[in-house]
Every structure is written in C-alpha cells, then in structure tokens.
C-alpha cells in the first residue's frame, strides 16, 4: 500500500513540471504536450483507482507516506496522507481530468496555442492532485496556490478578450485574500500545535475535542480556515468572478466547475477535526452557504446564456455543499462534491448540443392542467417524496434525526423531489406518472445508499468528528429560505404570475448588481 501511494508522485510531478515548460517550446511541440498531459493524467487515474480499492479492502485506514523530510523549523516535508476523503477525491480528480484532457484534444485541434493550453491544464490538474493527497499543511497551501496560479493562466488562454481579463483578475484578487487567511491559519496552527503534519494535527484535535479544552487560538484557526474556504468556493459575496468566466474554453469551464471550485469544500472536509473546534464558525458557514444557495438559485432562473446558467447553478450547488459542511454533514457534502462534479462536467462538455436537443423536443405537445389539477399534482408529488424519503431511510437503517443536519437536509431533498415529480405529474400521462413515482423512490434509494457508502469510506476520518447541534432558530430560517425558493420556482413556471415578479426578474438578471461593484474595483486592474 505504501509503495502504491508513493507511485502517485511520478504522474503528479510530471504534470506540475509541465508548467515550467517555456511557452514557445510548448506551442511548437503541441502534440508532445498533449500526450504528456493526457498520459500523466490517465496514469494518475489508474493509480488512484488502485489506491481506492486498497483503501476499501483495508477498511479505509489512513496511510501517511513520507517521501522527503528535513528538520529545519518548522518541521515540514514532502509526504502524502491518503485516507477515505483523499482517496475518493483523488479518484474524482483523475477521472474528470482525464475526460477533460481527452475532450480538449478535439476542442483545441488546430489552434496555434494549444501547446500552452495543455501546459497549464496539466499543471493545474497536478496541483489539485497534490493538494488532495498533501500530508502537511505547508504542502497543502503550496499546492492550493499553484492551483490558483494554473487556473489563472487557463482563464487567460484567449488573452485578446477583455472579459477574460476582467474575470481572471477578479478571481486573482479574491484568491489572494483567501491565501492571506490560510497563511494566518498556518502560522497560528504551528504556534498552537507545534506541527503542520496532518496525522499529528488530527490526533491533537481529537484529544482537545474529547477533553473540551478548546482555547481561543483553536477557534481562531477554525475561523481562518472557514473564511479561506468561503473565498475559494465562490460563496456570496465572493462569487462574481465565476459567471464572468464565459470567455475561457469550454473544457476549462468543465474542469473549473467540476473540480477546482470544490477546493474550498474539500478544505473544510479535510480539516474537519480542526474546524469543528469552533461551533460558531461552522454555524456561520451554514448561514453563508444557505444565503449563497438561495441567492444563486434565484439568479439562475433568469439567465438566458447556457454557460451563465450553469455558472450560477455551480454557485448554488457550492452554497448547498457549504451548508452541509456547516451543519456537520461532512459525508453528505463529500457525496455532493462527487455527484455535482460528474454532472457539471457532463453539462459543460455537452453544452454545445443543447440547442439541437431543444429543437428535437420543441414540437412536443405539453398539457396545461388547470389550477385545481396543479395543486393536486403538487400535493401528490410532495406526499410521494416524503413517503419515499421516510420508507427508504427506514429500509436502509438511516435515522435522519440522529445525523448532523439530517432533518434539514432531508427536508430540502423532499423539496427537490417534489419539484421534479410535480413537473412529471403535470404532463398528465400515465407513463410519466409511473416514471415519476418510480423515479422519486429510486432517487431516494440511490442517494441514501450512496450516502452510506461514502459515510463508511469516511468513517475513520471526518465521520467520527463530533458536531454540535444546529440551533433550532437557524434550522427554521434555513427551511423557510428554501421554502421561499421553492415557491418562487413554482411561480416562475406559471404562465400568469404576480406583477411583482417582473421587477424582481430584472434585478435577478443583473445578479442584483453585486458584480457591478467588483467591476468598478477590479476594472482598472484588468486593464493594467
């Protein structure tokens, strides 16, 4: 197992070394660059698959492999720490990276700068992979910065486009804010614990949590880590750069939305033993995530551009993931990362065929049931969703009341299934009704079964962390917010909605003008 983990260093170092290749050489030898990038990512995926199988066979026990050590203070080194979260995330990064690399070969075929593109694509994937398996916080932070650096160059692939500069430099400034917060967390962590090694930190945090000896420095570390994660995962109000990244190549959007933007969530999950030492910070994270999810959900409904709609969808999904982390549902958050990454990569890579798909289904007749029928279908969908959620949880032995944030997240799941089932039931077709009934029960079963699998994989790491219960008032506020979002979704699908929806739609189309402030602040930076 240790030798298998150590072999990860070879494809990761090859990918990172691509960033050191001169741009002129990369463009001149574009075929070589894309073969090196694709081959290294493919090798990493195969090794990650073997590591994941070995972790499952060994009961998900963590492995700490030191490749290079030195004793200069602070004691750091080049080593890997692989457990359930790292193994699952590395497998996801390897798979998404390989698919994006293969897609990029056709997408950029014939471009003069494709060699430089594969140079930074490989570097970014390598940096993300190194961040996932980093064995100490110093190496984690270094790969965190390298990931941002590589993505910055990918966003500026078409340097002649002013919009690309604006988005890239806005993200650059926000990322540097996150870097400053993480630097403060690293310094305070070493001063408090005397080490940056993850295995040692987790052991210390477990003892502190068990003995309730939480000092002010422990809470400060948690606050800095959570705020750094918020800036990395496009949380409100640090989200404005993500919808503006429309000028980047589509494969970059797929990699960014399916992989890189998840870094903040992975930071919270990876360092959950530390962040749970500050319950107030976790509660704040839950509130920020809920606000981000509802805000982006409203704006997403009004966007006309496919890529911009997907961008706000990503912001909403990242907000929901942060809500899960804030509630202490780290296993559910990890499952959300995996599911969202696979979906969003597919959505971006197939975005070019959306118009043809709409044209193929444009002539289909859609029934328009009356108001009484719509209410009946809505109640039927809600009853089916609640019944499915309850019956499948009982069948699989999942008690939502005992899981961190289980009741709140279960309620949101029922809302989502109700909206989907209501649309199918409203088609007034026996076939779609059967599909809706079977689909709701099937989705509940698949979700809870996947949750149990991920929770078991994470059992020796984040799942063992003790998380305080969320205050009832905050839980009620989150439920009310998502009910409001659900009601707004129903109103927007009605042909005749209330008059106040028209001005709200105008404001939502413009993202409630939050990005206007960023354009004023970072406009001069983008032009420089």
Secondary structure in CASP SS format (residue, H / E / C, confidence):
PFRMAT SS
TARGET T0000
AUTHOR 0000-0000-0000
METHOD secondary structure of the structure
MODEL  1
X C 1.00
X H 1.00
X H 1.00
X H 1.00
X H 1.00
X H 1.00
X C 1.00
X H 1.00
X H 1.00
X H 1.00
X H 1.00
X H 1.00
X H 1.00
X H 1.00
X H 1.00
X H 1.00
X H 1.00
X H 1.00
X C 1.00
X C 1.00
X C 1.00
X C 1.00
X H 1.00
X H 1.00
X H 1.00
X H 1.00
X H 1.00
X H 1.00
X C 1.00
X H 1.00
X H 1.00
X H 1.00
X H 1.00
X H 1.00
X H 1.00
X H 1.00
X H 1.00
X H 1.00
X H 1.00
X H 1.00
X H 1.00
X H 1.00
X H 1.00
X H 1.00
X H 1.00
X H 1.00
X H 1.00
X H 1.00
X H 1.00
X H 1.00
X H 1.00
X H 1.00
X H 1.00
X H 1.00
X H 1.00
X H 1.00
X H 1.00
X C 1.00
X C 1.00
X C 1.00
X C 1.00
X C 1.00
X E 1.00
X E 1.00
X E 1.00
X E 1.00
X E 1.00
X E 1.00
X E 1.00
X C 1.00
X C 1.00
X C 1.00
X C 1.00
X C 1.00
X C 1.00
X C 1.00
X E 1.00
X E 1.00
X E 1.00
X E 1.00
X E 1.00
X E 1.00
X C 1.00
X H 1.00
X H 1.00
X H 1.00
X H 1.00
X H 1.00
X H 1.00
X H 1.00
X H 1.00
X H 1.00
X H 1.00
X H 1.00
X H 1.00
X H 1.00
X H 1.00
X H 1.00
X H 1.00
X H 1.00
X H 1.00
X H 1.00
X H 1.00
X H 1.00
X H 1.00
X H 1.00
X H 1.00
X C 1.00
X C 1.00
X C 1.00
X C 1.00
X C 1.00
X C 1.00
X H 1.00
X H 1.00
X H 1.00
X H 1.00
X H 1.00
X H 1.00
X H 1.00
X H 1.00
X H 1.00
X H 1.00
X H 1.00
X H 1.00
X H 1.00
X H 1.00
X H 1.00
X H 1.00
X H 1.00
X H 1.00
X H 1.00
X H 1.00
X E 1.00
X C 1.00
X E 1.00
X H 1.00
X H 1.00
X H 1.00
X H 1.00
X H 1.00
X H 1.00
X H 1.00
X H 1.00
X H 1.00
X H 1.00
X H 1.00
X H 1.00
X H 1.00
X H 1.00
X H 1.00
X H 1.00
X H 1.00
X H 1.00
X H 1.00
X C 1.00
X C 1.00
X C 1.00
X C 1.00
X C 1.00
X C 1.00
X H 1.00
X H 1.00
X H 1.00
X H 1.00
X H 1.00
X H 1.00
X H 1.00
X H 1.00
X H 1.00
X H 1.00
X H 1.00
X H 1.00
X H 1.00
X H 1.00
X H 1.00
X H 1.00
X H 1.00
X H 1.00
X H 1.00
X H 1.00
X H 1.00
X H 1.00
X H 1.00
X H 1.00
X H 1.00
X H 1.00
X H 1.00
X H 1.00
X H 1.00
X H 1.00
X H 1.00
X H 1.00
X C 1.00
X C 1.00
X C 1.00
X E 1.00
X H 1.00
X H 1.00
X H 1.00
X H 1.00
X H 1.00
X H 1.00
X H 1.00
X H 1.00
X H 1.00
X H 1.00
X H 1.00
X H 1.00
X H 1.00
X H 1.00
X C 1.00
X C 1.00
X C 1.00
X C 1.00
X H 1.00
X H 1.00
X H 1.00
X H 1.00
X H 1.00
X H 1.00
X H 1.00
X H 1.00
X H 1.00
X H 1.00
X H 1.00
X H 1.00
X H 1.00
X H 1.00
X H 1.00
X H 1.00
X H 1.00
X C 1.00
X C 1.00
X C 1.00
X C 1.00
X C 1.00
X C 1.00
X C 1.00
X H 1.00
X H 1.00
X H 1.00
X H 1.00
X C 1.00
X C 1.00
X C 1.00
X C 1.00
X C 1.00
X C 1.00
X H 1.00
X H 1.00
X H 1.00
X H 1.00
X H 1.00
X H 1.00
X H 1.00
X H 1.00
X H 1.00
X C 1.00
X H 1.00
X H 1.00
X H 1.00
X H 1.00
X H 1.00
X H 1.00
X H 1.00
X H 1.00
X H 1.00
X H 1.00
X H 1.00
X C 1.00
X H 1.00
X H 1.00
X H 1.00
X H 1.00
X C 1.00
X C 1.00
X C 1.00
X H 1.00
X H 1.00
X H 1.00
X H 1.00
X H 1.00
X H 1.00
X H 1.00
X H 1.00
X H 1.00
X H 1.00
X H 1.00
X H 1.00
X H 1.00
X H 1.00
X H 1.00
X H 1.00
X H 1.00
X H 1.00
X H 1.00
X H 1.00
X H 1.00
X H 1.00
X C 1.00
X C 1.00
X C 1.00
X C 1.00
X C 1.00
X H 1.00
X H 1.00
X H 1.00
X H 1.00
X H 1.00
X H 1.00
X H 1.00
X H 1.00
X H 1.00
X H 1.00
X H 1.00
X H 1.00
X H 1.00
X H 1.00
X H 1.00
X H 1.00
X H 1.00
X H 1.00
X H 1.00
X H 1.00
X H 1.00
X C 1.00
X C 1.00
X C 1.00
X H 1.00
X H 1.00
X H 1.00
X H 1.00
X H 1.00
X H 1.00
X H 1.00
X H 1.00
X H 1.00
X H 1.00
X H 1.00
X H 1.00
X H 1.00
X H 1.00
X H 1.00
X H 1.00
X H 1.00
X H 1.00
X H 1.00
X H 1.00
X C 1.00
X H 1.00
X H 1.00
X H 1.00
X H 1.00
X H 1.00
X H 1.00
X H 1.00
X H 1.00
X H 1.00
X H 1.00
X H 1.00
X C 1.00
X C 1.00
X C 1.00
X C 1.00
X C 1.00
X C 1.00
X C 1.00
X C 1.00
X C 1.00
X H 1.00
X H 1.00
X H 1.00
X H 1.00
X H 1.00
X H 1.00
X H 1.00
X H 1.00
X H 1.00
X H 1.00
X H 1.00
X H 1.00
X H 1.00
X H 1.00
X H 1.00
X H 1.00
X H 1.00
X H 1.00
X H 1.00
X H 1.00
X H 1.00
X H 1.00
X H 1.00
X H 1.00
X H 1.00
X H 1.00
X C 1.00
X C 1.00
X C 1.00
X H 1.00
X H 1.00
X H 1.00
X C 1.00
X C 1.00
X C 1.00
X H 1.00
X H 1.00
X H 1.00
X H 1.00
X H 1.00
X H 1.00
X H 1.00
X H 1.00
X H 1.00
X H 1.00
X H 1.00
X H 1.00
X H 1.00
X H 1.00
X H 1.00
X H 1.00
X H 1.00
X H 1.00
X H 1.00
X H 1.00
X C 1.00
X C 1.00
X C 1.00
X C 1.00
X H 1.00
X H 1.00
X H 1.00
X H 1.00
X H 1.00
X H 1.00
X H 1.00
X H 1.00
X H 1.00
X H 1.00
X H 1.00
X H 1.00
X H 1.00
X H 1.00
X H 1.00
X H 1.00
X H 1.00
X H 1.00
X H 1.00
X H 1.00
X H 1.00
X H 1.00
X H 1.00
X H 1.00
X H 1.00
X H 1.00
X H 1.00
X H 1.00
X C 1.00
X C 1.00
X C 1.00
X C 1.00
X H 1.00
X H 1.00
X H 1.00
X C 1.00
X C 1.00
X C 1.00
X C 1.00
X C 1.00
X C 1.00
X C 1.00
X H 1.00
X H 1.00
X H 1.00
X H 1.00
X H 1.00
X H 1.00
X H 1.00
X H 1.00
X H 1.00
X H 1.00
X H 1.00
X H 1.00
X H 1.00
X H 1.00
X H 1.00
X H 1.00
X H 1.00
X H 1.00
X H 1.00
X H 1.00
X H 1.00
X H 1.00
X C 1.00
X C 1.00
X C 1.00
X C 1.00
X C 1.00
X C 1.00
X H 1.00
X H 1.00
X H 1.00
X H 1.00
X H 1.00
X H 1.00
X H 1.00
X H 1.00
X H 1.00
X H 1.00
X C 1.00
X H 1.00
X H 1.00
X H 1.00
X H 1.00
X H 1.00
X H 1.00
X H 1.00
X H 1.00
X H 1.00
X H 1.00
X H 1.00
X H 1.00
X H 1.00
X H 1.00
X H 1.00
X H 1.00
X H 1.00
X C 1.00
END
